[in-house]
């Protein structure tokens, strides 16, 4: 999915010689609308890329290669997923995260609702060195940071901070942050002085490994997805 373009439909062209009258059932100026591209790029740098996939009911992605990747559901959906010769039906709720190993795969939206999800994948580029190298944040099930996924490659959390809330100084790995709401925060780290930053829903940005403090200085809940890379 990360390196191979996705081709949804093969264009069919009819070459005709001479002139002929239009078919009675087909207007002469009729056109066939191309299916919308299901992929929308969100972020890309030397270390990671992120994009959303949106599939209408019945829409499919043919077999294509994809690297190891985190998938975060942005809607409730059910798909038929095929990889490694095995096919399964998988249902996800908005806010759930899962992980796929690299490999060729295909999928089809077999539900009645739009399937929309975020894909976050690492590139082959080695992460920038950090000194000291911080460990991932401690698990939290009741505070502002909700752990969704943790394996040997990534640690994925959803953060919800009401106005005025603060996350005290804590370590973070190199990470991609995806905004799930519009919000304004104050951010200070051991590498940079405090500054105010505003983000909109669907926007993504990158942080190198550091220790930092986050304060919601805005008037709305700060809600964002945190994908930390362990390697």
Beta strands, then each sheet from edge to edge (+ up, - down):
strand 1: 39-44
strand 2: 48-55
strand 3: 60-66
strand 4: 69-73
strand 5: 77-83
strand 6: 86-92
strand 7: 97-100
strand 8: 103-109
strand 9: 115-122
strand 10: 145-150
strand 11: 154-161
strand 12: 166-172
strand 13: 175-179
strand 14: 183-189
strand 15: 195-199
strand 16: 204-207
strand 17: 210-216
strand 18: 222-229
sheet 1: 1+ 2- 9+ 4- 7+
sheet 2: 3+ 8- 5+ 6-
sheet 3: 10+ 11- 18+ 13- 16+
sheet 4: 12+ 17- 14+ 15-
end
